[in-house]
């Protein structure tokens, strides 16, 4: 984070000092996310201006603007029941494991809740900023491959020219098993 | 799992209700999640009061066709069957960090061509998505596919069933193609049960597939088999897929359910692991019977994936798919939308036309499709529709048939039996293809010409064909001369043979004289036996009639 904002500061130097926020003392994970977002925004707008020789487009604000959305405009906070944690862990092969992990997830959802306030009616969502570009299509000519040795070197476990994996997928522990495993954790 | 799914579903549902009141705009995202549970509810268990006697099967197919191309869908590594393990893998196929997909134009053209041949609408703009699941032969943890907007939609596959007595009646049917999507194949896992490990070969990982999704409109295994066979012929004619099911170039999954006609569809099962068309029909029919059995006994059909065991002829539940999967689809961020253009005029300016996929150009290059070829054969040569199916079903047989016709004056309707019965019979017996036939088309034409001009009888011609089969390269004429198989039309010689037969069978002669003319055929048979089938039948009949009158 600090490296990133330093880089952003460097890029901005001598261009528009107004775009740069004063360094902030970061406290909670949610705030970190919020301010990272802010810095990212200013970083991008600066870079765009740096590259563009055209005069400033009046439709685009010269400054990054940010106002936290008041709590009362947001939907009620989402609480994650244990069943849903199970499902998410299963789908994403992640392990929240602790109470902190769960709190972090709930905070992330809370942060995303702010998007509900944005009026997107009549606007088709974009997948990519490159949507108006033609997707490059390659000729059907063999250019790669034949590097089994190089690839197999990256694997911890191989047999002849095969990668070796455990049989099937490793089943996740049941909730009872996990409760047993995490008996001493706060969860 | 099922319990937690329901709980999660309820949670999302209540969240959805709440948010849609507060924030109507946001419902879209949550609706996307809900469709899964909605679809699940729309498949109801046939009600208890429904009469199991009236239950019928409903079959929908999902077909994965490997695109016939030199390289993979998103990487420049080679596509080849049975190469040394992991020799056809690029860094992208192995999912090393920092690698990016680069789309193969050939694969796009193949999908467009297949879409056109199946009367699909080609989407000018299609999108790629990531479908997530964890398995060792999918190194990225997701497959790039086209879930939201596939390259082709709304097509029709017309296929034919053989019905009626002697199965000579041709019944035309159609199946709706919902969509054709481009996607990556996975690698292969070899399970080593002895050492409790799985060996991974990524040669197939990233090979281009066309997934064809058909609406559940078929009712039995035979229909599904006929549809898949027709699709296979179409793909082979187009050259977009080699269609060999035993090598996995075409893989068919069947969604099977039963219901009472007019009622909503029943709970379906997905039958996988079917590696031939014959097994496809058997697997589906077994599964329909099994589901009806379950319901007749008062049970419930489970929504599950089942594998077909070709040894027992049964479908068995597959263990690895518990509950409903959530693939966490998301737009593929590394690929902008795929654009195809109707014609050269619609290309954006300043773009290299040879780089782009132009639908018009592909449409012009479409070859003759199997159904058109069959109609042409029936019309041009006056053969029966079922013969046109036999000809088109066998690779190279149409060309063979037409080559024979060119070299003989024999009517096509008389030639067809020689090609579809005699020649094909010999080939099938030895499990050979048409191109491997030791009897060439001109050689068969020569034989048929000899029969047509009255040099040999039809039964002798069959014997000569067998000889030609045994000693490739020998002509029909050589065999006839060497083995003295030419038709005996020497009148005095035939007269004496006929006289002997008449003398030794007084009862038959008496019967003929009493008006039972059919007995003459028996005497003719005896004469042919004497001459080893070489006697001129017209002459023999005349002589016998004279002697018995």
Interface residues (C-beta under 8 A of the other chain):
Chain A: X75 X76 X78 X81 X83 X84 X86 X87 X90 X91 X92 X93 X116 X119 X120 X121 X127 X128 X130 X131 X133 X134 X135 X136 X137 X138 X139 X140 X141 X142 X143 X144 X145 X146 X147 X148 X151 X152 X154 X159 X160 X161 X162 X163 X164 X165 X166 X167 X168 X169
Chain B: X1 X3 X4 X5 X7 X8 X11 X15 X18 X19 X22 X23 X25 X26 X69 X70 X71 X75 X76 X77 X78 X84 X85 X86 X87 X88 X89 X90 X91 X92 X93 X94 X96 X102 X103 X104 X105 X106 X107 X108 X127 X132 X134 X135 X136 X189 X190 X191 X192 X193 X196 X197 X198 X199 X200 X201 X202 X320 X326 X328 X331 X332 X333 X335 X336 X337 X338 X339 X348 X351 X355 X356 X357
